[in-house]
């Protein structure tokens, strides 16, 4: 009798364990996303408008906005509780108008200096350039964490100006690069990556998205998120400008795809100058840049696509194809015909002709197509 009871008890325990595992699996395994994250860049006073907040809440999943929009972001969060809000900060510069300037101004060793000992300022924007190989790095990390703790409606920070090479990116200063103090430039890359790593460590699970262009090693080594501004065709590129070359387009796609494969967040911003004056070309660039981005994605929940800035044109950063339910990718992209690539998703085929001059002809599932250069197709299954 005792043996039978023991067997019943053991059987009961096994059933309970099975149920617990089943419940746990149900809770932790989410279905893969079928749509990209629609991102909008909404600076200045954009969020001060009630109509703008409502439009953003109903059209976007992610917003990059000013870090001083405390009340407006709370309102936006109430309209769309799941929206991801990133607060804008300059990663390498400080202004006398910043709230903590009086303290920072006393930390002379934090500033980047010329060989003569003078502080270096940006020729274009006027901010003081900070030295990442100084106490500025740890202070900046603490500063970001304090901001996110104080204003929990923000999901993370967007860190503008994150170049591993100031010279390569064309940053200009009143003094020449040869007049920088010893060590500022030679140690810049390691210092900036260290600053970004300290920041990500400080904020934990919150998002740290540097505007890092091709410097994806920052994402890989530190932040686990990155933004590529002017992706393929930037908002300052004319409608008849071909954008990135075929080679560079593939380079960008592959660089971002590598980060996506590592489980990192990839974000891009594309656009077209004077878009409202050229609606046909604008639609071409919208579809083409989105298609190129789809070649790079892995987890659509970590794929942030943005078009223009909110107030750049009448689109307000949104177009219908951003809402297509592609489904998760089935395989990596592959060559379809010369400079034309295809990628299969669960519900769509995405095709892009990367050539800057020649059209291409091909078939998908027995149906023939001709695609002009720098154009894309979204073929529903």
C-alpha positions in Angstrom: 0.0 0.0 0.0 2.8 2.4 0.9 4.5 1.5 -2.3 1.4 2.4 -4.3 1.0 5.7 -2.4 4.7 6.5 -3.1 4.1 5.8 -6.8 1.0 8.1 -6.8 3.0 10.9 -5.1 5.9 10.6 -7.6 3.4 10.6 -10.5 1.7 13.6 -9.1 5.0 15.5 -8.8 5.9 14.6 -12.4 2.6 16.0 -13.6 3.0 19.2 -11.7 6.6 19.6 -13.1 5.2 19.1 -16.6 2.5 21.6 -16.1 5.0 24.2 -14.7 7.3 23.7 -17.6 4.4 24.1 -20.1 3.1 27.3 -18.4 6.7 28.7 -18.3 7.2 28.0 -22.0 3.9 29.6 -22.8 4.9 32.7 -20.9 8.4 33.1 -22.3 8.2 32.0 -25.9 6.6 34.8 -27.9 5.5 34.5 -31.6 8.0 36.2 -33.9 7.2 39.7 -35.0 5.6 40.0 -38.5 6.2 43.8 -38.9 9.1 46.0 -38.5 9.2 48.7 -35.8 8.1 52.0 -37.4 10.3 54.8 -36.1 9.9 58.5 -36.2 12.4 61.3 -35.6 10.4 64.1 -33.8 12.7 66.9 -32.6 12.2 70.5 -31.6 8.6 71.3 -30.5 7.0 68.4 -32.5 5.5 66.7 -29.4 4.1 70.0 -28.1 1.2 69.6 -30.6 -1.7 67.5 -29.5 -2.4 66.5 -33.2 1.2 65.5 -33.7 1.2 63.3 -30.5 -2.0 61.6 -31.7 -0.6 61.0 -35.2 2.6 59.6 -33.7 0.8 57.4 -31.2 -1.4 55.9 -33.9 1.3 55.4 -36.6 4.6 54.6 -34.9 6.2 52.1 -32.6 9.4 54.1 -31.8 10.0 57.8 -31.4 13.3 59.6 -31.0 12.6 63.0 -29.5 14.1 65.7 -27.2 15.1 64.7 -23.8 13.4 67.7 -22.3 9.9 66.7 -23.5 8.9 65.4 -20.1 5.2 66.2 -20.0 4.7 65.6 -23.7 6.3 62.2 -23.6 4.1 61.3 -20.6 1.0 62.2 -22.7 2.3 60.3 -25.6 2.9 57.2 -23.4 -0.7 57.5 -22.2 -2.0 57.5 -25.8 0.3 54.5 -26.8 1.5 52.6 -23.7 3.8 50.3 -25.7 5.5 53.0 -27.7 9.3 53.1 -27.3 10.5 56.6 -26.5 14.2 57.5 -26.9 15.6 60.7 -25.5 18.1 62.6 -27.6 21.5 63.5 -26.3 24.8 64.6 -27.8 27.3 61.9 -27.0 30.4 64.0 -27.5 29.4 67.6 -26.8 28.1 69.9 -24.2 26.5 73.4 -24.3 26.6 76.2 -21.8 22.8 76.0 -21.8 22.7 72.4 -20.5 21.3 72.2 -17.0 24.5 70.7 -15.5 26.9 73.1 -17.3 28.0 74.8 -14.1 29.3 71.5 -12.8 30.8 70.3 -16.0 32.5 73.7 -16.7 34.7 73.1 -13.6 36.0 69.8 -14.9 38.7 71.1 -17.2 40.2 67.7 -17.8 37.0 66.4 -19.4 37.2 68.8 -22.3 39.0 68.1 -25.5 41.8 70.6 -25.9 44.1 72.0 -28.7 47.9 71.7 -28.3 47.8 75.3 -26.9 45.4 74.2 -24.1 42.3 75.9 -25.5 38.9 74.1 -25.4 37.8 72.8 -28.8 34.3 73.7 -30.1 32.3 72.5 -33.1 32.5 74.9 -36.0 28.9 74.1 -37.1 27.0 73.6 -33.9 29.1 75.4 -31.3 29.2 72.7 -28.6 32.3 72.0 -26.6 33.9 68.7 -27.7 34.4 66.4 -24.7 37.2 63.9 -24.3 36.0 60.3 -23.9 39.3 59.3 -22.4 38.5 61.3 -19.2 36.1 61.5 -16.3 33.5 62.6 -18.9 32.8 59.0 -19.9 31.7 57.8 -16.4 29.9 61.1 -15.7 28.0 60.7 -19.0 27.0 57.1 -18.1 25.7 58.3 -14.8 24.0 61.2 -16.4 22.1 58.9 -18.8 21.0 56.5 -16.1 19.8 59.3 -13.8 17.7 60.7 -16.7 16.1 57.3 -17.3 15.4 56.7 -13.7 13.8 60.2 -13.2 11.7 60.0 -16.4 10.6 56.3 -16.8 8.4 57.1 -19.8 11.6 57.1 -21.8 12.6 53.6 -22.9 16.2 54.6 -23.6 18.5 57.2 -25.1 19.4 58.2 -28.7 23.1 59.3 -28.7 23.8 61.5 -31.6 27.4 62.1 -32.8 29.1 58.7 -32.2 31.9 58.6 -34.7 35.0 56.5 -34.2 36.8 58.9 -36.4 36.0 62.6 -36.3 38.1 63.2 -39.4 36.5 60.5 -41.5 33.1 61.8 -40.7 34.0 65.4 -41.6 33.6 67.1 -38.3 35.0 70.6 -38.4 36.6 72.7 -35.7 38.2 76.1 -35.5 41.6 74.4 -35.1 43.1 71.8 -37.5 43.3 68.2 -36.5 47.1 68.5 -36.4 46.6 71.1 -33.7 44.7 68.8 -31.4 46.4 68.0 -28.1 48.4 64.8 -28.0 46.3 61.6 -27.5 42.9 63.1 -28.2 42.6 61.6 -31.7 44.8 58.6 -31.4 42.8 57.4 -28.4 39.4 58.6 -29.6 38.1 55.2 -30.8 38.9 53.2 -27.7 37.7 56.0 -25.5 34.3 56.4 -27.2 33.7 52.6 -27.2 34.5 52.6 -23.5 32.2 55.5 -22.9 29.4 53.7 -24.7 30.0 50.5 -22.8 29.9 52.4 -19.5 26.6 54.0 -20.5 25.0 50.7 -21.5 26.2 49.0 -18.3 24.8 51.9 -16.2 21.3 51.9 -17.8 20.9 48.1 -17.9 18.0 46.9 -20.0 17.2 50.4 -21.3 18.1 51.1 -24.9 21.3 52.9 -25.9 21.2 53.7 -29.6 24.2 55.6 -30.9 24.0 57.4 -34.2 27.1 55.6 -35.4 27.0 55.4 -39.2 29.3 52.6 -40.3 30.9 52.1 -36.9 28.9 49.1 -36.0 31.6 47.9 -33.6 30.2 50.3 -31.1 26.9 48.2 -31.3 28.7 44.9 -31.2 31.1 45.7 -28.4 29.0 48.0 -26.2 25.4 49.2 -26.9 23.7 46.3 -28.7 21.9 48.8 -30.8 22.9 51.2 -33.6 21.5 53.8 -36.0 22.6 54.3 -39.6 21.5 57.8 -40.6 21.3 58.5 -44.4 20.7 54.9 -45.1 21.1 54.3 -48.9 19.3 57.6 -49.7 19.3 60.4 -47.1 16.8 63.2 -46.5 19.3 65.7 -48.0 19.8 63.7 -51.2 18.0 65.0 -54.2 15.3 62.9 -55.9 17.5 62.3 -58.9 20.6 61.4 -56.8 21.3 57.7 -57.1 22.2 57.4 -53.4 24.7 54.8 -52.2 26.6 52.9 -54.9 25.7 49.3 -55.6 28.8 48.2 -53.7 28.1 50.5 -50.7 24.5 49.4 -50.6 25.5 45.8 -50.2 28.1 46.8 -47.6 25.5 48.6 -45.5 23.1 45.7 -45.7 25.7 43.2 -44.7 27.1 45.3 -41.9 23.6 45.8 -40.4 22.7 42.1 -41.0 25.7 41.0 -39.0 24.5 43.0 -36.0 20.9 41.7 -36.4 22.3 38.1 -36.4 23.9 38.9 -33.1 20.5 39.8 -31.7 21.2 43.6 -31.7 18.8 46.4 -32.6 19.4 47.9 -36.0 17.9 51.3 -36.9 18.1 53.4 -40.1 16.9 56.7 -41.4 16.3 57.4 -45.1 14.7 60.2 -47.0 14.6 62.5 -50.0 15.2 66.2 -50.3 12.1 68.3 -51.3 10.1 65.1 -51.2 6.7 66.8 -51.7 7.8 68.2 -55.0 8.6 64.8 -56.4 6.0 62.3 -55.2 6.8 59.6 -57.8 10.5 59.6 -57.0 9.8 59.8 -53.3 7.6 56.7 -53.4 10.4 54.9 -55.3 12.9 55.9 -52.6 10.6 54.9 -49.8 10.1 51.4 -51.2 13.7 50.9 -52.3 15.2 51.9 -48.9 12.7 49.8 -47.0 13.4 46.8 -49.3 17.2 47.2 -48.7 16.5 47.4 -44.9 14.4 44.2 -45.2 17.5 42.5 -46.7 19.3 43.1 -43.4 16.7 42.3 -40.7 16.5 39.2 -38.6 14.2 39.8 -35.7 11.6 42.3 -37.0 11.0 43.4 -33.4 14.5 44.7 -33.3 14.4 46.4 -36.8 13.7 50.2 -36.6 13.0 51.9 -39.9 12.5 55.7 -40.2 11.8 57.9 -43.1 12.7 61.7 -43.1 12.1 63.7 -39.9 8.6 64.3 -38.7 8.4 67.9 -40.0 10.5 67.4 -43.2 7.5 66.8 -45.5 3.8 66.0 -45.5 4.4 62.3 -45.0 5.3 63.0 -41.3 7.7 60.1 -41.6 5.1 57.5 -42.5 4.1 55.6 -45.6 1.8 52.7 -46.1 4.5 50.0 -46.9 5.9 50.5 -43.4 2.9 48.6 -42.2 3.2 45.6 -44.4 3.0 42.3 -42.6 6.1 40.6 -44.1 6.3 37.9 -41.5 9.7 36.6 -40.2 12.4 36.0 -42.8 12.6 32.5 -44.3 16.2 32.8 -45.6 18.9 35.3 -46.3 18.8 37.4 -49.4 20.2 35.9 -52.6 21.1 37.1 -56.1 18.2 36.9 -58.5 19.9 38.4 -61.5 22.7 41.0 -62.0 22.6 43.4 -59.0 19.0 42.4 -58.3 18.4 40.6 -55.0 15.5 38.7 -53.5 14.6 37.7 -49.9 11.8 35.5 -48.9 9.6 36.2 -45.9 6.7 34.2 -44.5 4.1 36.3 -46.3 6.1 38.3 -48.9 9.0 38.2 -51.4 11.1 41.4 -51.3 13.0 42.3 -54.4 15.4 45.2 -55.0 17.4 46.2 -58.0 20.6 47.7 -56.6 22.0 48.8 -60.0 22.2 52.5 -60.4 21.8 52.5 -64.2 20.4 49.2 -65.6 16.9 47.6 -65.3 16.6 43.9 -64.7 14.1 41.2 -65.8 13.4 38.1 -63.9 10.6 35.8 -62.7 9.3 34.9 -59.3 7.1 31.8 -59.0 6.7 31.8 -62.8 5.6 35.4 -63.1 7.8 37.8 -65.1 8.9 41.2 -63.8 11.0 44.1 -65.1 12.5 46.3 -62.4 14.0 49.7 -63.1 17.3 50.7 -61.3 17.0 51.6 -57.7 13.5 50.2 -57.5 11.9 47.5 -55.4 8.9 45.1 -55.3 7.0 43.7 -52.4 5.3 40.5 -53.8 2.6 39.0 -51.6 2.5 35.3 -51.5 
